[in-house]
Structure formats: structure tokens, C-alpha cells
Amino acid sequence: MGKLLKFSILVLVVAAVCCSPDKKRQDSGTTEIRVTPNPVVASGDGEAITLTVEADDEWGIFTTVPWATCTPTGGVKGSTSVTLTVAANPSSDSQRTAEVTVKAGSERFPVTLTQGASTPKPPPPPPPPPDPNMFVPEGYDLTWSDEFEGTTLDTDNWTPEIGTGSGGWGNAELQYYTSRPENLRVEDGTLVITARKENYNGATATSARLITMGKVYFKYGYVVASIRLPKTADGLWPAFWMMGNDFPTTGWPRCGETDILEMGNSTGIAAGTQERYLNGACHWGQSHANHVTNPYSLQDGEFHTYTCVWDQNFIRMYIDREERPDAAPYFEMRITDNMGGANCFRKENFLLLNLAVGGNFPGIHSIAGVTALASGRAEMEVDYVRVFQKK
């Protein structure tokens, strides 16, 4: 009788343990989850909302849309704060919905997220009126310009090239191009490129070269730059020019090259006309160049404009065309279908500005022969570069 009683008590204890509420919940596999607030309402202009997740097991949280994200993406037993970041609704007319889901064990707890429409955006302000003093060629609109305002180079427009290139940029030039303020700066409404006589990274001079490749490029137009040139003799070689924007894949010369301004040539130095002697040129595997002696100095300390008028049939270049609208072009070339076999001059071009030191163009291959840097430095200033295209 005593043994039977002990056995009965043991069975009752085991049964009581097996039937406890906690054990039942574990056996059933259910997990208690609570999220607040629920549902969630978000501003149409986007916001970060704090959710509180309470769970009695490990859990994870996720959404099925890219415009709503959770941080952290999971937690452990207890109460955890979650930041729900909701991006702005691109629609100002309609709301949108999504589901935020908390998962723990086999349980999924969905929370509805509703985002209202965004605040309607005001219309963009009208473009500023054109500068009344700006020369606009008849039949054209201004499509791009850099007026060099402010104190820094606009790198959305320009990329400074660095180094000595291949073989002195293909011309046995002496300088090392940098982006240092000693060689390149924007101040008082102008871009200033400074050539310096100095030993730098194995070179005997430094300067700067800027390109708009891949950033600013265009097909046809009225292209003009206002430039104040340094005294070039002997040994400086300033240039304003264009190349085909496909240069990285096509290479030179098949990309095409249009030299709007080059000064400092050895012929002008030899003739003593270096302040008036300049050339325009096009290269595409063959070359077409025209060297002229301008009737007045272009190195007189004043700004002068250098213009290329380019369409599908011709390239023409002018000096100070705003003040001399009837002057003949100093360079003219008819564009034909077989130039380079790839219509080199009927495709998008980018712009270049640089001030080279020595090389094949001036015929000077030693820094000792660069008398233009006798004082140690010389500057080329650019007031603006503008591209107009036909209406």
C-alpha cells in the first residue's frame, strides 16, 4: 500500500510539470510578438519612425519594398526599438502601402505601413535673364558657359590632367601639368593658368591643362573663349582647342582635333612677330593648318576672343569677332565625308585649355631656352568659355 501511494504521487507531479502553461506554449511552437505603433502611418515627404518590437524569442524584421528599411533587422527576447526609415513618396497625388513583417520561429506578424502623398513641389524658378552685356550671335542660343565666378574650378565642367603625358604630351613638351593652386586657380572672375620654371617630379617646369571630356561635349556651334595671353617668346605655347569626345575609344588622330588658338610657334619667334603670329588647325590623320600674322598684338595685356563657328559643312575661326563682325576668318576648312573615314568633324567634341612650355611647336627643348619664364612664371587668364548653338 505504501509503495503504490508513492508511485501515484510521482505520476501526479510529472503530469503537473508536463501540463504547465509555459511548457504548453513551447510545445505548441507559438511565440508572442507585439509591434507598436500598428498600423504605421508615414509622411509622404519621408521620415524615420521608431517602432517597438516585443517578443519572447529571437526575431527578424523586414519589408518587401526598397523605399522602407529597418534598423536593426533583428533582435533577441525582450523589447527592442527599431528605426523604420521611409523615403519620400515620388507621387504628390496618391498614397502607397507596404507591409513590415516580424518573424520569430514559425510565427509571422504583419504590420501595415501606409504613406501619404508627398507635398507638391513648387515649379522651378525661371532661369536668370541673360547678361545684357553678353554678345549673342544672331540665330543662336547660349547652351553652355563657364564664366569662372567664385573661387574654385567647377569640376562638373573641367578635369585637370596631371603629369607629362606620353613623350611630353606627344610634342616633347617640358612641363609637368598639375592641379595645384600654384598652377591652376579661379579668382576675380577668371581662370588663371600659371606656368612656372621649377624642378618638379623630374620636369623643369610646371603648368596646367584642362579638359571637359565626358562632362561637356557638343556637336556644332559657335564656340568662343576670352583669353588674356602671356608674352610667349621664347618658349610658351598657349592653346584653346577641341577633340572628339570618343578619344578614349578611338584614339588620336581619328577622334579629330580642332585647334582654335595656338601661339608661340618657332616661325613667329624667328620673324620677331611672335605677339601677332598664330594659327588654327585641324588634324584627323591628315592636317589642315593656317598660320597668320594678325594686324595687332594679341599679347598686349588685354583680353581677346577666339571663336570657332562649326557646322556640318565648315569650320571657321575668328579673332575679336564681337568688335570686328566683318573680319574674314583666319582659318577655314570644308568638312567632307572621308576625313579620317569616320566623320571626325561631324560628332561630339570636348574642350581643352592649356599653357605648354617648350616642345616641338616653339622649337625649344631645354628650359634654358625658355626666356618667357625668365622671371620664374607667366600667366594665361580666361574670362569665359561659351558655347552657342543654332535655335
C-alpha positions, 0 to 999 in steps of 0.5 A, a space after each residue: 500500500 505504501 509503495 503504490 501511494 508513492 508511485 501515484 504521487 510521482 505520476 501526479 507531479 510529472 503530469 503537473 510539470 508536463 501540463 504547465 502553461 509555459 511548457 504548453 506554449 513551447 510545445 505548441 511552437 507559438 511565440 508572442 510578438 507585439 509591434 507598436 505603433 500598428 498600423 504605421 502611418 508615414 509622411 509622404 515627404 519621408 521620415 524615420 519612425 521608431 517602432 517597438 518590437 516585443 517578443 519572447 524569442 529571437 526575431 527578424 524584421 523586414 519589408 518587401 519594398 526598397 523605399 522602407 528599411 529597418 534598423 536593426 533587422 533583428 533582435 533577441 527576447 525582450 523589447 527592442 526599438 527599431 528605426 523604420 526609415 521611409 523615403 519620400 513618396 515620388 507621387 504628390 497625388 496618391 498614397 502607397 502601402 507596404 507591409 513590415 513583417 516580424 518573424 520569430 520561429 514559425 510565427 509571422 506578424 504583419 504590420 501595415 505601413 501606409 504613406 501619404 502623398 508627398 507635398 507638391 513641389 513648387 515649379 522651378 524658378 525661371 532661369 536668370 535673364 541673360 547678361 545684357 552685356 553678353 554678345 549673342 550671335 544672331 540665330 543662336 542660343 547660349 547652351 553652355 558657359 563657364 564664366 569662372 565666378 567664385 573661387 574654385 574650378 567647377 569640376 562638373 565642367 573641367 578635369 585637370 590632367 596631371 603629369 607629362 603625358 606620353 613623350 611630353 604630351 606627344 610634342 616633347 613638351 617640358 612641363 609637368 601639368 598639375 592641379 595645384 593652386 600654384 598652377 591652376 586657380 579661379 579668382 576675380 572672375 577668371 581662370 588663371 593658368 600659371 606656368 612656372 620654371 621649377 624642378 618638379 617630379 623630374 620636369 623643369 617646369 610646371 603648368 596646367 591643362 584642362 579638359 571637359 571630356 565626358 562632362 561637356 561635349 557638343 556637336 556644332 556651334 559657335 564656340 568662343 573663349 576670352 583669353 588674356 595671353 602671356 608674352 610667349 617668346 621664347 618658349 610658351 605655347 598657349 592653346 584653346 582647342 577641341 577633340 572628339 569626345 570618343 578619344 578614349 575609344 578611338 584614339 588620336 588622330 581619328 577622334 579629330 582635333 580642332 585647334 582654335 588658338 595656338 601661339 608661340 610657334 618657332 616661325 613667329 619667334 624667328 620673324 620677331 612677330 611672335 605677339 601677332 603670329 598664330 594659327 588654327 588647325 585641324 588634324 584627323 590623320 591628315 592636317 589642315 593648318 593656317 598660320 597668320 600674322 594678325 594686324 595687332 598684338 594679341 599679347 598686349 595685356 588685354 583680353 581677346 576672343 577666339 571663336 570657332 563657328 562649326 557646322 556640318 559643312 565648315 569650320 571657321 575661326 575668328 579673332 575679336 569677332 564681337 568688335 570686328 563682325 566683318 573680319 574674314 576668318 583666319 582659318 577655314 576648312 570644308 568638312 567632307 565625308 572621308 576625313 579620317 573615314 569616320 566623320 571626325 568633324 561631324 560628332 561630339 567634341 570636348 574642350 581643352 585649355 592649356 599653357 605648354 612650355 617648350 616642345 616641338 611647336 616653339 622649337 625649344 627643348 631645354 628650359 634654358 631656352 625658355 626666356 618667357 619664364 625668365 622671371 620664374 612664371 607667366 600667366 594665361 587668364 580666361 574670362 569665359 568659355 561659351 558655347 552657342 548653338 543654332 535655335 
